Every structure is written in structure tokens, then in C-alpha cells.
Amino acid sequence: MTDNLFAPTRRRLLGLAAAMALTAAPLMVPSASAAAQASDAAQRIADHFSSVRSMSGEFVQFGPRGEQTGGKFYLQRPGKIRFNYEAPSSFRVISDGQSVVIFNSKMRTSDVYPLSKTPLKLLLDDRIDLSGSKVKSVREEEDLTTIKLSDGALFGRSTITMMFDPKTYELRQWTITDAQGKDTTVMVFNVKEGGTFGPDTFRIDYKLNRELNTRKKND
């Protein structure tokens, strides 16, 4: 991102992300109907984000208990994303377009979920369509456009809330709220749009996943 606000020191970044995470919920005003209709401006923002076929950058993640982690991410449409967490975190998260794996190198665990069953799918879709029932609310302000999406048939009560700069159309952060109402917020910065990635960037090692889970069952 070009704005200096999104290339700060780590201390400033953490402070900014914490403030945004705390203020994300009050920004969301429930729509009058379940199928909230977004304005043309909001749809243009969503279309711009959808048109970015690949991006990479850094992230800071805030978990439901306030824990903070960070690292680098890589995104490629449709359906692919990778989070490389920096030490001391031992996690790596990869979506290959079909499944999402959460790998813990320290604990030697590997959990796989269908991408279609997670709100992350809405972030990674070919196009984010704001005309349907997946839209729960849209809030437009001078310096922030906030879009909340969900699909009750697939994700239950889980939602994803995306926050964009209304002038540059750049994604600032997203928050996934699970069925228990717990939030995980990811703030992105130093983002580079476009580019290509190596063939193994989004590859899930399903063989390793089976081996680790078989070993866990036998322990």
C-alpha cells in the first residue's frame, strides 16, 4: 500500500491494528433486510478487489483472546492463500482452492477443512457480488468502507467483515467471526498487487496430513 500509514514501525502498526480491531464491530450497523443492497460505490470497491488476481504482503493477526502474531501472506484468485507466520509461531496456513490446512510444525499437527465451508471463501472468490443475500451490512464512511458477508447455508453464523479504503479501493483488514462470536482480525500492509508465485506456494501436502493424523490416532 502506498499510504505511509500502512508502512509504519511495528509498534505503530500493532497500535493501529489494535485500534482498528476494537472499532470494527461498532462500525457494523445491521441492515433493514437480510439481503442488504450495497451502493454502486461499494460494489466498485468490491469489483476492484476481485480484479486483483494476486497479491502479497505482510500481516498482523489478532486472535479472539487478544494474542498477536504476524508474518507474510500470498493470495491468488480463485481460492488460494498462504500465511507464513514469523517465529515464535509454529503455524502455517494454506488454501489450495479446495481445502484449507492449518499446520503446526511444533506440535506436528495438520488439520484440513473444505474451503467452501469457511468464510475465507468469500474473500477469495472470483467476484465479490454485493447484490445477493450474502451481504449482511455495508457501512460507508469518508475514510472507510466496511462490508460484512456470510452464507448461513455453508458457514452457519460465521461471518467475514472486510474493510477498504474508499479512495484507493485497497483492502485494509478483515475479521472472521465464528459461530461463538469470537473474532480473528487480520490487518495487511506493505501490499504488492500482482505478481506470480512458485508452483508449491499453495500446495497442501495431503500425504503428510494423513501421516500426522494417523500417528495422532495411534498415540
Secondary structure, DSSP 4 states (H G I P E B T S, - for coil): --SGGGS--HHHHHHHHHHHHHHHHHH----SSSSPPPPHHHHHHHHHHHH--EEEEEEEEE-TTS-EEEEEEEEETTTEEEEEEPTT--EEEEEESSEEEEEETTTTEEEEEEGGGSTHHHHHSS---TTSTTEEEEEE-SS-EEEEE--HHHHTT-EEEEEE-TTT--EEEEEEE-TTS-EEEEEEEEEEE-----TTTT---HHHHHHHHHHHHH-
